[in-house]
Amino acid sequence: MPLAIPLMLITALCIWHAVKTGRTQPWLWIIIFAPAIGAGAYLVTQVLPEFFGGHSGRRLTRKVADTLNPKRERKRIELELKRADTLENRRQLAEECLRLGDFEYAEMLFADGMKGVYADDPVLLYGLARAQVELEKGSEALATLDKHDQADAQHRSVETALLQARALEQCKRLDESLAAYEDVADRVSGEEGRLRMAKLLVQMGRTEPARERLTGLLERAELQPKYYRREQSAWLSEAKQLLKQLED
C-alpha cells in the first residue's frame, strides 16, 4: 500500500507528459496496462534523454526500446523499404537481420544487392560473409572473403581476418584456423577472438595452452574498466565456464 500512491502519482505524471508532448502512441497504452514497467520505461526512454540529451541519451533510448520490442527497428526499416526499395534500405535491413539472428534472410538480402556496379561492393561482401559464417557455410564464406579482399583488402581487415579464422575452422582446416586466430585474436576488438582461439585449442586436444589462454584472458579483463567488462560480459562468462570445465 505505501508504494501504491507514489506509483499512481508517477503513472499519472507519465500519462500527462505523454499527452502533453504528443507521445500517446504507443506509450499511453503501455503506461496504462503495465503501469510499473510502462512508467519506468517511459521515464528512461522519453523523459531522461530530454535532460541528458546527446549521443548517450539516444543510445540509452534505443537500448531500452530494443529490450521492450526487439524487432522495432526491423519493422521501421521494412516500412522504409516498402516506401523506397533502395540498396541502402536493403543493406540496413540485412544488418538488422544479422543483429536479430535472422541469418538466412540477411544472406539473401546481401546477395541480392550484389548486382551490376555493386557486384564487388566490399560492404555487401563483408555482410554476406558474416551471414555465411553464422550459418556455418565455411567454404562459401571463404570464397566470399577472397572476393572481398580482391575488391578492397583494407576494408574491415581485422574483422574479415576473424571471419576467415572462423570459416577455416568450419571447414575443419584447424591448423590454418589456429594460425589465423593467433594472428588476429589480439588485434580484434573485445574478447571474441581470444575466446574462439581457446575453444579451438580445446577442440584440438591442446587443453594446457587453452587453459593458459583463458586464464590470461580473464586476468587481463579484470584490469579493464567496468564498462568494458559489461560490454564483454557474454564472452567473459563463456570463458569462465570453459575454464571451470578444464579445471574440473
N, C-alpha and C positions, 0 to 999 in steps of 0.2 A: 504493500500500500504506500509506504513512504516514497517509493520510486515512481509510482503511478502518476502523481501530479507533475513532477518535472518532465516525465516522458510526454505527457499530454501537452505540456507547455511547449516543449521543443518541437513536437509534431505540428502543433498549431502554427508556430513561427515558420517552420519549413513550408507549410501549405501557403501561408501568407506570402512568403518570399517567392515561391514558385509562381503564384498568381500574379504578383506584382511585376515580376521580371519576364513573364510570358513563357515560363518553362513547365507548363501544366502537362505537356505530353512528352514522355510517359510518366513524369515524376509524380504528378498528383495521385495517380492510381497506385504507384509503388509505395508512396508515403502512407496512404490511407489503408491499404490492405496488408502492409508489412511495416507497421509504424516504427518499431525499434530499428530494424535493419534498414528500412527505407529512409528514415530520417537521418540515420548515421551516414549512409551512402550519399545522400543529398548534401549533407554538410561538407563531406570530404571532397566530393567532385564538383559541387556548384558554388558553395559559399567560400570555403577556404582558399581556392585558387584566386578569388577576387581580391583577397587580402595579400596573398603572396605573389601572385602573378608569375610572369616569366616562364621559362622552359620547364623548371621544376614543377610548377603548378600544373602545367599542361600534361607533363609526363605522369604525375600522380593521378590526374583526372582520368587519363586513358587506362592506367593500370587498374584502378578501381572499377571503371566501366567495363573493362575486359573481363574482370573477375565475375561481375554480375551477369554479363552477357558476352561470352567468349566469341560468338560469331557476329557481334555487332559491326565490326569493321568490315568483315567479309560481305555482309549484306549491303553495306554502304557502297563498297566498290562494285558489287554486282549491279546495283542500281545505276551507278555511273557508266558501267559497261553497256547497259541497255540504252542509255541516253547517247553514248558515243562509243562505238566499237573501235577503239584505237589500240595500237600496240602497247602504249603506256598503261592504259587501263587493264589490258590483259596481263601485262607484266606485274602490275601491282596485285592483281587478284592471285596470280601464281605465287607471289611472295607470301601473301596472306595464307594461302592454302598450305604452303610449306610450314608456316608458323603453327597452324592448327593441326598439322599431321595428315592432311589430305594429299599425300604424295603422288598418287596416281593422277589426280586432276591437275596438280601442279606440273607434272611431267608433260601432260597433254598440252597445257597452255603454253609452256615454254617451247615445246617442239613446234606447235602450230605457228608461233610467232617468227620462227626462223625461215622466212621466205624472202625471195628477192634480194634486196640490198641488205637484209638483216640475216641472211643465211649463215654468216660467220660473225655475228654480233657476240662479243665476249661476255656481255652481261647476261644475255639469254643462254649462252652455252654454260656459263657458270651456274645459273639457276637450274638448268636441265641436269647437269652433273650432280648437283646437290640432291635433286629428287631421285635420280637413278641410284645414288649411293644409299639413300634412305630406304629404297625399295630393294636393296641388296642386288642390284643389277651391275655387279662389279665390272664385267667385261665391257658392257655398254658405256658405263661411266668412264672407263679408261679411254675408250675411243673418243668420247665427248671431250674429255680433258686434253687429249692430244690435239684435237681440233681447236680447242680454246687457246692452248699455248701457241699454236701456229698463228692464230689471229692476233693475240696480244699476250705475250708471256708475262708482262708486268702487271696485268690486271688481277687483283686479289691473289697475288702469287703465294702468300703464306697460306691462305685458306684453301687454295687449289692444291697445294702440296699436302695438306692434311687429308683432303678428299682422295688424293692419289694413294696415300698410305692405306686408307680405309678400303678403297676399291681393290688394291692389291691383296689385302687380307681376305676380302670376299672371294677373290679368285684363287685362294689357297697358295698364293705366292708369298709365303710367310717370311722368308729371309729378305726378300725385296721390300716387303711391307715394313719389317723391323728397321731396315736401313733408312727407309723413308720417314718413319716415326722419329728415329734418332736425329734426323736432320731437322725436323720441323717442330718437335714437341716443345722445345724451349723458346721457339720463336712465335708460335701462335698464341694469341691472347687467351688467358684463362688456363684452366687445368685439364681441359678435354684431351689435348694431345698427350700429356703425361699419363693420364689415366688409361687412355686407349693403348698406349705403349706397354704399360704394366700388365694390362689384361692380355695382350698378345704374348708377352713373356710367359704368363701363366699357361696360356694355350699351348705354347711350345715346350712346356715342361721345365722352364727355367725359373723355378719358384724363388730362389735366393735373390737373383737380380731384380725380380718383380717386387719382392719384399723391400729391398733397398730403395727401389724407385718410389714405392708407395709411402715408405717412412719419410723419405726426403720431401715428397710432395706435401704431406701433411705438416711436417715441421716448417716448411717454407711458408705454407698458407697461414700458420699461426702468427707469423711475423707481419702479415699483411693487414691493412686497415679493415675495420668491421664491414664496411660496405662491400669490399672485395669478397670477403668470406660469405657474405649474404648472397651476392650475385652468383658465386660459385658453389652454393650450398649443395646442389644436386650432385655435382661431380665429387665434392669432398665427402659427402655421405656415402656415395658408392665406393670411394677409395677406402674409407674406414671399414666398411663391411667386407670388402675384398681382403684387406689386411688381416682382419679378425679371422676370416676363413683360413688364411695361410698360416696363422699362428696357432689355430686350434689343433 
